[in-house]
Amino acid sequence: MSNYESAWINDELRMYRKTVREFIQTEFLPRQQEWRKQHRPDSDAWKKAGQTGLLLPDVPEEYGGGGGTFAHQAVVTEELASAGVHFSCGVQSIVSHYILQYGNEEQKKKWLPALAQGDLVGAIAMTEPSAGSDLQAIKTSAIRDGNDYILSGSKTFITNGWHAGLVCVAAKTDRRAAASRGISMIVVETKDLSGYRVGSSFEKVGMNEVDTCELFFDDVRVPSANLLGAAEGSGLSQMMEQLRYERVMIGVGAVATMERAVAITTKYAKERKAFGQALIEFQNARFKLAQCKTEAHVGRVFIDDCIARFMAGQLDTVTAAMAKYWLTECQCRIVDECVQLHGGYGYMTEYPIARMWADSRVQRIYAGTNEIMLEVIGWSL
Ligand SMILES: Cc1cc2nc3c(=O)[nH]c(=O)nc-3n(C[C@H](O)[C@H](O)[C@H](O)COP(=O)(O)OP(=O)(O)OC[C@H]3O[C@@H](n4cnc5c(N)ncnc54)[C@H](O)[C@@H]3O)c2cc1C
């Protein structure tokens, strides 16, 4: 539907989108190949993004954020996906929302402005080599010693790991308690921190523009004042609550990617000739694209509803799981179909659709696998 526009868009957001788009086109897009080679964005990319207002757009101005709503974050996520650019400012926002929601005034004033400016890069560290879906089984511990915690363990697959100056770590503060009460979120400032080590960036199937690393904590001392929340043991419930934000954001990126895939492939199908006619003249190609366009539009309407409900504080955990599950399945299905319509060129990384195919796959895995999403939805039956 070419005349469809999301109901949550307004003039101010249109202007913000223009700024974000121009910035991504001029500053990030030309650097993608280099970022992929070095397996991380340039360090100054974070500061530039901060100066332009891409970081923490939905955090109040009093803490250095943009003072906007989730719609502003959605605009940034959409624009990155529409440009095929990978830059994990979404994770920066996720970390900031943990601090905003559970941090005390001192913590908010200390960390949020630095995250908003890109002086600090944030990461969220839940997954461990032996505990991903089963978060309750994490082994990393944080044991009180005077005014400090001693943090021991390791985390894996951590987005922004190489750049991160601030890591929000899920750790067991009480190893004897049930996980629902024994896990806490602790903020670790990594600069010159003794016992903290970052592994090299993983070689991934896609999204190599982003640093994804293993983090090691060997008896690292962290001030006990860096605990998030009034008391220990709230970590699991904090993660469950905040994962809604992450899952809607993934849905937003999924829809923008589907729309891009359909647009790119429609153009290709009009240009590419076979048997003396454009591909789009073949009923099969036209029908496949018609199906993809329909699914992308259904996805768009669903995510717009999720965005509106999230902004109104009414998006429940189950619907957020549905959005993450269904939209990422749809994304992978559509992108795969679009690769097929490109023929051999669809398998060449110089063609955007090939990259989209490789980059899309992880959407069904992180932020809770889609099987875990089905469990969450299943509990509501
Ligand atoms: C590129 C990338 C970036 C990431 N970024 C981060 C990050 O920034 N921070 C972070 O903490 N983590 C991050 N992750 C980790 C990600 O969240 C985990 O990989 C994911 O939660 C799955 O955990 P796992 O890899 O241990 O798989 P496992 O939990 O071992 O799952 C393996 C398979 O078993 C299935 N399975 C497991 N339990 C069940 C069940 N109960 N019912 C049905 N099926 C089940 C899963 O669905 C999956 O198919 C990232 C991962 C990737 C690949």
PDBQT file of the ligand as one rigid body, heavy atoms in Angstrom, charges set to zero:
ROOT
HETATM    1  C1  LIG A 401      24.762 -12.060  16.867  1.00  0.00    +0.000 C 
HETATM    2  C2  LIG A 401      24.309 -12.345  18.268  1.00  0.00    +0.000 A 
HETATM    3  C3  LIG A 401      24.224 -11.291  19.173  1.00  0.00    +0.000 A 
HETATM    4  C4  LIG A 401      23.845 -11.525  20.494  1.00  0.00    +0.000 A 
HETATM    5  N1  LIG A 401      23.858 -10.490  21.395  1.00  0.00    +0.000 NA
HETATM    6  C5  LIG A 401      23.664 -10.752  22.715  1.00  0.00    +0.000 A 
HETATM    7  C6  LIG A 401      23.844  -9.736  23.702  1.00  0.00    +0.000 A 
HETATM    8  O1  LIG A 401      24.130  -8.573  23.388  1.00  0.00    +0.000 OA
HETATM    9  N2  LIG A 401      23.690 -10.065  25.005  1.00  0.00    +0.000 N 
HETATM   10  C7  LIG A 401      23.360 -11.327  25.409  1.00  0.00    +0.000 A 
HETATM   11  O2  LIG A 401      23.233 -11.562  26.612  1.00  0.00    +0.000 OA
HETATM   12  N3  LIG A 401      23.180 -12.339  24.493  1.00  0.00    +0.000 NA
HETATM   13  C8  LIG A 401      23.338 -12.072  23.171  1.00  0.00    +0.000 A 
HETATM   14  N4  LIG A 401      23.178 -13.075  22.236  1.00  0.00    +0.000 N 
HETATM   15  C9  LIG A 401      22.858 -14.419  22.701  1.00  0.00    +0.000 C 
HETATM   16  C10 LIG A 401      21.454 -14.900  22.336  1.00  0.00    +0.000 C 
HETATM   17  O3  LIG A 401      20.487 -14.184  23.073  1.00  0.00    +0.000 OA
HETATM   18  C11 LIG A 401      21.419 -16.406  22.583  1.00  0.00    +0.000 C 
HETATM   19  O4  LIG A 401      22.216 -17.010  21.579  1.00  0.00    +0.000 OA
HETATM   20  C12 LIG A 401      20.004 -16.980  22.547  1.00  0.00    +0.000 C 
HETATM   21  O5  LIG A 401      19.281 -16.541  23.672  1.00  0.00    +0.000 OA
HETATM   22  C13 LIG A 401      20.011 -18.515  22.534  1.00  0.00    +0.000 C 
HETATM   23  O6  LIG A 401      20.837 -19.057  23.514  1.00  0.00    +0.000 OA
HETATM   24  P1  LIG A 401      21.910 -20.185  23.105  1.00  0.00    +0.000 P 
HETATM   25  O7  LIG A 401      22.715 -19.661  21.984  1.00  0.00    +0.000 OA
HETATM   26  O8  LIG A 401      22.635 -20.595  24.336  1.00  0.00    +0.000 OA
HETATM   27  O9  LIG A 401      21.041 -21.399  22.556  1.00  0.00    +0.000 OA
HETATM   28  P2  LIG A 401      20.376 -22.549  23.425  1.00  0.00    +0.000 P 
HETATM   29  O10 LIG A 401      19.665 -21.983  24.586  1.00  0.00    +0.000 OA
HETATM   30  O11 LIG A 401      21.380 -23.607  23.678  1.00  0.00    +0.000 OA
HETATM   31  O12 LIG A 401      19.294 -23.110  22.407  1.00  0.00    +0.000 OA
HETATM   32  C14 LIG A 401      19.603 -24.056  21.366  1.00  0.00    +0.000 C 
HETATM   33  C15 LIG A 401      18.301 -24.465  20.683  1.00  0.00    +0.000 C 
HETATM   34  O13 LIG A 401      17.451 -25.109  21.635  1.00  0.00    +0.000 OA
HETATM   35  C16 LIG A 401      16.194 -24.477  21.670  1.00  0.00    +0.000 C 
HETATM   36  N5  LIG A 401      15.638 -24.476  23.013  1.00  0.00    +0.000 N 
HETATM   37  C17 LIG A 401      16.284 -24.150  24.181  1.00  0.00    +0.000 A 
HETATM   38  N6  LIG A 401      15.419 -24.228  25.206  1.00  0.00    +0.000 NA
HETATM   39  C18 LIG A 401      14.228 -24.573  24.692  1.00  0.00    +0.000 A 
HETATM   40  C19 LIG A 401      12.934 -24.811  25.244  1.00  0.00    +0.000 A 
HETATM   41  N7  LIG A 401      12.690 -24.640  26.538  1.00  0.00    +0.000 N 
HETATM   42  N8  LIG A 401      11.930 -25.174  24.418  1.00  0.00    +0.000 NA
HETATM   43  C20 LIG A 401      12.147 -25.328  23.096  1.00  0.00    +0.000 A 
HETATM   44  N9  LIG A 401      13.346 -25.102  22.510  1.00  0.00    +0.000 NA
HETATM   45  C21 LIG A 401      14.367 -24.740  23.292  1.00  0.00    +0.000 A 
HETATM   46  C22 LIG A 401      16.459 -23.053  21.211  1.00  0.00    +0.000 C 
HETATM   47  O14 LIG A 401      15.283 -22.440  20.737  1.00  0.00    +0.000 OA
HETATM   48  C23 LIG A 401      17.503 -23.278  20.142  1.00  0.00    +0.000 C 
HETATM   49  O15 LIG A 401      16.869 -23.625  18.943  1.00  0.00    +0.000 OA
HETATM   50  C24 LIG A 401      23.504 -12.844  20.909  1.00  0.00    +0.000 A 
HETATM   51  C25 LIG A 401      23.558 -13.892  19.978  1.00  0.00    +0.000 A 
HETATM   52  C26 LIG A 401      23.963 -13.656  18.688  1.00  0.00    +0.000 A 
HETATM   53  C27 LIG A 401      24.047 -14.828  17.735  1.00  0.00    +0.000 C 
ENDROOT
TORSDOF 0
